[in-house]
């Protein structure tokens, strides 16, 4: 199954995929952070959305 690039929300909302522009837009808007902050959090704690959110709230 291929990714539908017209989607505005992630296909797997439990994981943050910083390799897809539409997912970066979704997560940065959801958490009100910059793409750089999002990528730094993913680099630090991994791709699980709950872990990324906890890191961003620190």
CORBELUR-V87016 format. One record per run of one state. SS is the DSSP state (helix for helix, strand for strand, loop for the rest). FROM is the first residue (numbers start at 1). LEN is the number of residues. Records with the same first field share a line. If there is no record, write none. Layout:
SS->FROM-LEN, FROM-LEN
This chain:
loop->1-14, 16-5, 32-3, 46-2, 58-1
strand->15-1, 48-1
helix->21-11, 35-11, 49-9
